[in-house]
Structure formats: C-alpha cells, structure tokens
Amino acid sequence: MNIQKQEHVRNTVAGFESVIQEAQQLVDGMTKHQLNTPETHDKWGMLQCIKHLSLSAQPYLQNIEKALDKNNPNPQIKTFQSSWKGDLFTKLISPSPEGEVRRPIQTFSSMNPIEMLDMDDTLTEFVKVHTELIELVKVLGNYDLTRVRVATALGPIIKLRMGDAFRFLLGHAERHLVQLKRIKSAIT
C-alpha cells in the first residue's frame, strides 16, 4: 500500500473515532450483568472484549511514544509505503471486507481479561486509551511513517513501520467490534 501520509493520518483518526463510537453504541442501554455475560461458557462477554482492546493497545502506546522520542520529525516526507510484514499482520488481524473474522487468534494471557468487570471503569479506560491513540496519530503527520519502526506486542525483535502499526491496531479494534456485535446478538 502506498498512500499520502496526511490521508493515512485522516483515515486512521476517523477509524479510531468510529471504533469508539460504535463500541459505545453497542453497549448503550445494557446492564452490567449483560455486558459481563459471555457469548458461551468458554468465551468473553462484551466488557472482557472491550477490556482486551485496552490491554492490547497499551504496549503500543508506550512503544509508539518511545519510537517518536527516538526519531526526529520529518514533515517533508509526504507518503507512507507499507511493508509486506505490515500488510500480512494487518490482513491476519482485520475482519474481511464483508465484516467477518477469518480465523481465531490466540490471545496472550496477559491480555486476557477473565474476571467480572466494572462497566464504567472498563468503558472509561477504553475511551481514554483509544483517544490517546487518536492524539498520537495526529502527531504522525510530522514523522516519516515508513522509516520509523515500532516494536509490537510480541517484543522488540518484531517491529512494524509506524504507519503499519496503526493499521494493525485499527484492524485489531475492528476485529473485536465484529466480536462485540456477535456477543450482543448471542446474549440479547
């Protein structure tokens, strides 16, 4: 993928804003009990899914901030070109164009919320974390999204281009929106 950097920034901001709005709409009017009710006995409830999104985004927030601190702004670079690795990771994590999750992916145990969660705390944290991502995306227009690398949640050995890291995070969030809709349909 080769895209104008400012267009990539705008699309990513809009994508995360949509994720926040859609998640809030999905949980609106539901009780704490409903939001903690799992889809099936071995699956998550809606709050666990939302908590997972917050837990999994936090390492990226830290890694992105570190990458930005290590690199100088370079607003002269006007395009972003994704890598084969970024394209692959994004394709694996994102739902299909039809809105379906292609294959299950095992969650790291550190990002697997299994307890009963507080509705207000979980939703507040979700909005806070994803708003922080939006604020970071807005800063990206000053950086070379192709050259700056970000460590993934897999550790510092596997890095993605900055622009790909945000594509991956957005694809991950969209994947779990599909899951939230499925859970809501199963429990209501």
C-alpha positions as CSV (number, residue, x, y, z in Angstrom):
1,M,0.0,0.0,0.0
2,N,1.3,3.4,-1.0
3,I,-0.7,6.4,0.4
4,Q,-0.3,10.1,1.0
5,K,0.7,10.4,4.7
6,Q,-1.9,13.0,5.6
7,E,-4.6,10.8,4.0
8,H,-3.4,7.8,6.1
9,V,-3.5,10.0,9.2
10,R,-7.0,11.2,8.5
11,N,-8.3,7.7,7.7
12,T,-6.7,6.3,10.9
13,V,-8.2,9.1,13.1
14,A,-11.6,8.5,11.5
15,G,-11.2,4.8,12.0
16,F,-10.4,5.0,15.7
17,E,-13.2,7.6,16.3
18,S,-15.6,5.2,14.6
19,V,-14.4,2.3,16.8
20,I,-15.1,4.4,20.0
21,Q,-18.5,5.5,18.7
22,E,-19.6,2.0,17.6
23,A,-18.4,0.4,20.8
24,Q,-20.3,2.9,22.9
25,Q,-23.5,2.4,20.8
26,L,-23.2,-1.4,21.1
27,V,-23.1,-1.2,25.0
28,D,-25.6,1.7,25.3
29,G,-28.6,0.7,27.5
30,M,-27.1,-2.7,28.5
31,T,-26.7,-3.7,32.2
32,K,-23.5,-4.7,33.9
33,H,-24.8,-8.2,34.1
34,Q,-25.5,-8.3,30.3
35,L,-22.1,-6.8,29.5
36,N,-20.3,-9.4,31.6
37,T,-22.4,-12.3,30.2
38,P,-20.1,-14.5,27.9
39,E,-21.2,-15.5,24.5
40,T,-20.7,-19.1,25.6
41,H,-19.1,-20.6,28.7
42,D,-15.6,-20.5,27.3
43,K,-15.8,-17.1,25.6
44,W,-15.7,-13.4,26.7
45,G,-18.5,-11.1,27.5
46,M,-18.7,-7.7,25.9
47,L,-16.8,-6.0,28.7
48,Q,-14.0,-8.5,28.6
49,C,-13.7,-7.9,24.9
50,I,-13.5,-4.1,25.4
51,K,-11.0,-4.6,28.3
52,H,-8.9,-6.7,25.9
53,L,-8.8,-3.8,23.4
54,S,-7.5,-1.5,26.1
55,L,-4.9,-4.0,27.4
56,S,-3.6,-4.8,24.0
57,A,-3.3,-1.2,22.9
58,Q,-1.3,-0.1,25.9
59,P,2.0,-1.6,24.9
60,Y,1.7,0.0,21.5
61,L,1.0,3.4,23.1
62,Q,4.3,3.0,25.0
63,N,6.2,1.7,22.1
64,I,5.0,4.4,19.7
65,E,5.9,7.1,22.2
66,K,9.4,5.6,22.5
67,A,9.8,5.5,18.7
68,L,8.7,9.1,18.4
69,D,11.1,10.2,21.1
70,K,14.0,8.4,19.3
71,N,13.2,9.9,15.9
72,N,13.3,13.5,14.6
73,P,10.2,14.9,12.9
74,N,10.4,14.8,9.1
75,P,7.3,16.6,7.7
76,Q,8.9,16.7,4.2
77,I,8.1,13.0,3.6
78,K,4.6,13.1,2.1
79,T,3.9,9.4,1.6
80,F,3.7,6.2,3.5
81,Q,4.5,2.8,2.0
82,S,3.6,-0.3,4.0
83,S,5.8,-3.3,4.1
84,W,4.9,-6.9,3.3
85,K,5.1,-7.6,7.1
86,G,2.7,-4.8,7.8
87,D,0.3,-5.9,5.1
88,L,0.4,-9.5,6.4
89,F,-0.1,-8.6,10.1
90,T,-2.9,-6.3,9.2
91,K,-4.6,-8.8,6.9
92,L,-4.4,-11.6,9.5
93,I,-5.9,-9.4,12.3
94,S,-8.5,-7.5,10.4
95,P,-12.0,-8.6,9.6
96,S,-12.7,-9.4,5.9
97,P,-14.3,-6.7,3.8
98,E,-17.6,-8.4,4.4
99,G,-17.1,-7.9,8.2
100,E,-16.3,-11.4,9.1
101,V,-13.4,-12.7,11.2
102,R,-11.5,-15.1,9.1
103,R,-9.7,-17.2,11.8
104,P,-9.4,-17.2,15.5
105,I,-6.1,-15.9,17.0
106,Q,-4.9,-16.9,20.4
107,T,-4.7,-14.1,22.9
108,F,-1.7,-13.6,25.1
109,S,-2.6,-14.5,28.7
110,S,-1.5,-11.0,29.9
111,M,-4.2,-9.5,27.6
112,N,-6.9,-12.0,28.5
113,P,-9.4,-10.4,30.9
114,I,-11.4,-13.2,32.6
115,E,-12.9,-11.6,35.7
116,M,-16.2,-9.8,36.1
117,L,-15.5,-6.2,35.2
118,D,-16.9,-2.8,36.3
119,M,-18.9,-1.3,33.4
120,D,-18.0,2.4,34.0
121,D,-14.3,1.7,34.6
122,T,-13.9,-0.5,31.6
123,L,-15.6,1.8,29.2
124,T,-13.8,4.9,30.6
125,E,-10.4,3.1,30.2
126,F,-11.3,2.0,26.6
127,V,-12.2,5.6,25.5
128,K,-9.1,7.0,27.3
129,V,-6.7,4.6,25.6
130,H,-8.2,5.0,22.2
131,T,-8.4,8.7,22.5
132,E,-4.7,8.6,23.3
133,L,-4.1,6.6,20.1
134,I,-6.0,9.3,18.2
135,E,-3.8,12.0,19.6
136,L,-0.7,10.1,18.7
137,V,-2.0,9.6,15.2
138,K,-2.5,13.3,14.8
139,V,1.2,13.8,15.6
140,L,2.3,11.3,12.9
141,G,2.0,13.9,10.1
142,N,5.3,15.2,11.3
143,Y,7.2,11.9,11.0
144,D,8.3,9.5,8.3
145,L,5.8,6.7,8.8
146,T,7.8,4.4,6.6
147,R,11.2,4.8,8.2
148,V,10.1,5.0,11.9
149,R,9.7,1.5,13.4
150,V,7.6,0.4,16.4
151,A,8.1,-2.7,18.5
152,T,5.0,-4.9,18.5
153,A,3.4,-6.6,21.5
154,L,5.5,-9.7,20.5
155,G,8.5,-7.9,21.8
156,P,11.3,-5.6,20.5
157,I,12.6,-8.1,17.9
158,I,9.4,-7.8,15.7
159,K,8.9,-4.3,14.6
160,L,6.4,-2.7,12.2
161,R,6.6,0.6,10.3
162,M,4.8,3.3,12.2
163,G,2.1,3.5,9.6
164,D,1.6,-0.3,9.7
165,A,1.5,-0.3,13.5
166,F,-1.6,1.9,13.3
167,R,-3.1,-0.1,10.5
168,F,-2.6,-3.3,12.7
169,L,-4.1,-1.6,15.8
170,L,-7.1,-0.4,13.8
171,G,-7.7,-3.8,12.2
172,H,-7.5,-5.4,15.7
173,A,-10.1,-3.0,17.0
174,E,-12.4,-3.6,14.1
175,R,-12.0,-7.3,14.5
176,H,-13.3,-7.0,18.1
177,L,-16.2,-4.8,17.0
178,V,-17.3,-7.8,15.0
179,Q,-17.0,-9.9,18.1
180,L,-18.9,-7.4,20.2
181,K,-21.8,-7.5,17.7
182,R,-21.8,-11.3,17.8
183,I,-21.7,-11.4,21.6
184,K,-24.6,-8.9,21.8
185,S,-26.6,-10.9,19.4
186,A,-26.0,-14.1,21.4
187,I,-27.0,-12.7,24.7
188,T,-29.9,-10.4,23.9
